[in-house]
Structures are given as structure tokens and as C-alpha cells.
Amino acid sequence: WRLSIVDELCKPLVERLRFHFLEEQTSITSSGGDGKRGDPQSPQSSSNLERLPEWVFRYLREALDKHGMFDVIRDGLIPLIDTTVQSLAVTASMNEQTALDGGRIEQLQHLFHLAPTYFLREVGRMARHILRAKSFFAHPDVVGSECKDGGTVALRAIEQLFIFDSFLGDKVDGEVPVSILPPSMVNVFLTSNEEMFDWWMETERLGICSALHGCASSTQLQNDGADEEEPNQRPEQKDIALYPAVSELFVCLLHSAKSKYTVITDERGKQLFIGCVVAPLCSAFLDVVGSEAAILKQNLVARPSSVGLRSTNLPADEVVSTNVAKWSGLITGTHVAALAVSRFPSSSDQDGKLTKIVSAVEKLCEAMVEDFVTAFVETIIGERAKMASYLMRAPFLLSEPPPNRRGQRERDQSSNITAISPDLNDTVHVVSVAIKSCREVSCKVGDLIKAQGRHSSNEILFYGTDAIHEAIKCAVGQRLLDIALDPQGLTPDIFLSGATQFSHDCCTFSALFENRRVGTQAEGVMERAVAAAQLSSVGPEQLRTLRETLHALAGTPMGSLFMRGGSDGRVDDAIVLNMDAFHRDDRLHQEAEEMLSAKGFSALALEEVISILNRRR
């Protein structure tokens, strides 16, 4: 079916297109500027032909937008039709032909409401006719053996196809019949030509992968140059990016690929595009990020070339701070990339490639956090800052009786402990430097969000610094918790003096991780380690109260308690507690946990509390 009034409005545009692009004497693809036929083999003629798609599509875009042809139909014709229909409806009602003419009038009104899309279809057909008439994508200068510049002419032309299809698609309003949709230039000239489509996808793949690797290499050279030029520059003077340039480039390339993917309407073409372009782009990104992470890890664990301020084995504070900030940026950028991939349309991803890619990128984020923590905790603070030696000494610290006081009760010495263990000084310092770097990055992100007036859109930029902060906290806390809970049975007895020192050490570490940005934080490993250390170091009176309460709940007769050296009748060294009664009665178990929560030990399980109380002397 046709809309004659729209066809009439199209005629002037058709004549101008024929004059500018099809007639030999006046076509812009002709080299003759004086009205004579030009030589089709001349350089000027070839040059004009190379830009034919660009000129045709630009001419049509300007005709629709700048010259107002599309607005005339959408904002002028449709209101005119609606007014006419209302007048005809009144006339039909007066002539008693409402039933017959009313239905026809409504049908015509519906058809004319499709006039804007109908006009876009005719515009698309005009462009298709010109490119076919000029045999553009079959011309030797474009795609044949004589094509120049390695196929760049064809690549520019294909890019114009995507731009024009996207332009027409953006103007289609709502759901319309497929029969009046504009023809897809991409499907007509690209995806239908299997050889050209395969060549184009391979060229796209090579181009985007080369861009990623080039960006990564350029960034590495800039970092190396900055380190060589200003080796003594303070960390706060260096502008550490919130995410690396390669991540930003990847998201841009992925967005471009997404735009092209949505323009392709052929289902098979969509699947091929994902497999041949999108998947290789993501794989190249994973390779680049993996290489960058390996370099950062190598820089972190490298032996310092000069004697540091605190130890010859420890890296300088500037090295630790900068390295942590770069790790944070790399992890954040990878997380942003994972989110970008997850939002890629997957309706044509029948093989699940995109799902697997998202999983791979997310696992890479987790692996990078683990690599950093392994290098930082085990190598830097474990081996070089001597935390490993402290962890080996801690069980003996807890189980060693106080000197010259064997067989006597200990008094509360917690007030005498004012400093951490000497072999933890370097560890606390290095951890504090790393956590300070995390806070500086968080402040930078917070300032960015505040400046942009948004409170949630950039929250993902906290991902890297939060992940590193929590990973260090968890790794250190787990090592302290293992000492406190003693799963290996290395500490059968706990004495107050050693427990008080250990509790002070745990609280010192815990304080390093406080003052984080506002947010709900669940009790984690560090909080459990502190709670276990504090329980181990409670004073004699509080220890006796806890034991009596648990014995009472378990129903142990107080008179039957076996005293170990308790001549004064107190039950602080009583017979060991067990979990049997609490396992048998859930109510007792709940009451015991509520009691512990009221006393500030909710982070510990009842079994862990009983284990510590049984070992405390």
C-alpha cells in the first residue's frame, strides 16, 4: 500500500538526489566540473566515489533534520489528517453513513499515523537505490583487488552504513509493522555479503585488540617515565587514576560494539558478531589486565635497591602507597568492565559466550585481590616485616605462666600493657600505609561523587579500594583468630599476662581498619579475633562470672565442681565446660548466646567461648 500524499512530498527529494548523485553530467562522483562527462578512471572521480556513502547519508540526514522534511510530516501532516478526519466523521454522521464511512475513516487515520515511519522507509530506499546504482560495494576501488589503502575506503563506508541505520532507527517511534520499517543498510550491503562480513569482522577484531594492547603499552611507558623522572616525588603529588586508561578504552570499545550489534537485525549476523568481535575484545582485555596485575605484583615484592627508613627488606612507604592505589584502580576498572559486559544484549548469545565472559572477568577481579593479598600479607608483612615470627611466638606468649608466680593466682595486669609487641612494629606501620592509601582513594571518589551531585551512580568506583581494605583486614584477622581459637591445639593453657598483651596487639590492628566510609559493616574475621582476644584477657572476677553463668545454664551442680588449687572455694579453675547440655536444649543454647551478646561477645560462637574459658587459667 502507498500513501500518496507522502509520495508527493518525497518527489522533490528524489529529484535532488538524482541530480546530485545519479546523473553523469551533474553527479558529484563525476570529475567534470564544466558540465561535460568526466573520466571515470580519473583520480578525482575515484576520490569522489570513495566518499559517496558519506555524502549521500549526510545529504539525507540534513534533509530530514535541518530542512525539516521529517518534522513537516510528523508535526504538520498528522495534525492536518486528524482535523480532516474529525470533519469527515461529522459529515458521515449527518449523511447517515457512520457505520460504513466511519470504519474507513478510522483505517485511513491509522495509516496516516504511520506516515513518519513510511517516509523514513522511502528515504532508506532512496539511499539503497543510489548505492546499488553506483555498484559501490562491488567497485574495484572499494572492495576489489585494486582497492586502495588496505580497505580503509570500505571500512569508512561500512561505518557510514551503521551510522545511517542508527539515525533512521532512532526516529522510528513505537511499534510499527515490519513492512514499513526502513531497510537496513547493514543487512543489505554487509551481512548479506558473507565474504565482506567476515573480512569486516576480522578487521574489527584486529583493530580493537591492537588498540587495547597499544593503550596498555603506552600507559606502562608513561608510568616508567614518571618513575625515572621524579623518583622522589611524594605520593600525594602523584595523580593516581581511579581506574586505568585501558579499562576506560575497553568500555568505550564495548559500547561501540554494542551500538553496531543493535543495528544488525540479522540473527545469524548477531551471533557471528558476538563470537568474532565481542568475545575476542573481552579476551584481549583479560590478557592486558592480567599482564598489568603481574607487573604490579612484581613491583610490590621487589627488593628495595636502597636501605629504607625502617628495614632493608621493606619497600618504601611511597612504593607501598602507590602500588596499593594502582591495584585499587586496576581492580575497579576490571569490575566496571564486568558490569559493562553484563549489560550487553544477550538475546542472540545462544552459546552463552557473554555469560562465560562476565564470569571470567568477575573471577579475574577476585583473583587480583587474592594475588595482591598473597603478595602483601605473606611476603611483605609476613616475611619481611616479621609478622610470621610473631605468629609463631604468640601461642607460647599465651600459654607461658608469669615468672616467679607459679601456683599463685594472677591479678589483672591489663592496665600495665600500653604498647604492642616489639616484633609487630614494622607490620603495623606497613599495614597503616596501605590502609591510608585506600582511604585516600575513597576520599578521591567521594569528592568526585560530591562534585557531580550524585550519590550512587559512581559507587562502583569504591569497589577496588573496598576490596583491598577488606582483604587485608580479613587476612590479618584470620591469622590472629587462628591464634586465639587455637584449632591446632598449640595453646592448651592461657594465662592472663600473655592474653592481655595479645589482646592489645589485636586491638591495635583492629584500630587501623576503623574510620571507613559510612556504610553497614557486618562483624567479620577481625572483629571475631578481637572478641576472642578480649575474652581470653578478662579479669578474674569477670571470668568467674562467665563460668558460673554457663555452669548454671548447663545445670552443673555447683557443689560438685572439681577445684584445681582453689582453696578459697572460687570456681575460676573449675571442671571443664562442655556443649552437651546446650546441644540437647535449644532454649539453653539461645539463652547462653544472649548472655554472651549482652557481655559484648556476640561475634563468637558458643563453642568458641567455651573452648577459651576451658583453657584460661
Secondary structure, 3 states (H helix, E strand, C coil): CCCHHHHHHHHHHHHHHHHHHHCCCCCCCCCCCCCCCCCCCCHHHHHHHHCHHHHHHHHHHHHHCCCCHHHHHHHHHHHHHHHHHHHHHHHHHHCCCHHHHHHHHHHHHHHHHCHHHHHHHHHHHHHHHHHHHCCHHHCCCCCCCCCCHHHHHHHHHHHHHHHHHHHHHHHCCCCCCHHHCCCCHHHHHHHCCHHHHHHHHHHHHHHHHHHHHHHHHHHHHHHHHHHHHCCCCCHHHCCCCCCCHHHHHHHHHHHHHHHHHHHCCCHHHHHHHHHHHHHHHHHHHHHHHHHHHHHHHHHHHCCCCCCCCCCCCCCCHHHHHHHHHHHHHHHHHHHHHHHHHHCCCCCCCCCCHHHHHHHHHHHHHHHHHHHHHHHHHHHHHHHHCCHHHHHHHHHHHHHCCCCCCCCCCCCCCHHHCCCCCHHHHHHHHHHHHHHHHHHHHHHHHHHHHHHHCCCCCCHHHHHHHHHHHHHHHHHHHHHHHHHHHCCCCCCCCECHHHHHHHHHHHHHHHHHCCCCCCCCCCCCHHHHHHHHHHHHCCCHHHHHHHHHHHHHHHCCCHHHCCCCCCCCCCCCCCCCCCCHHHHHCHHHHHHHHHHHHHCCCCCCCHHHHHHHHHHEC
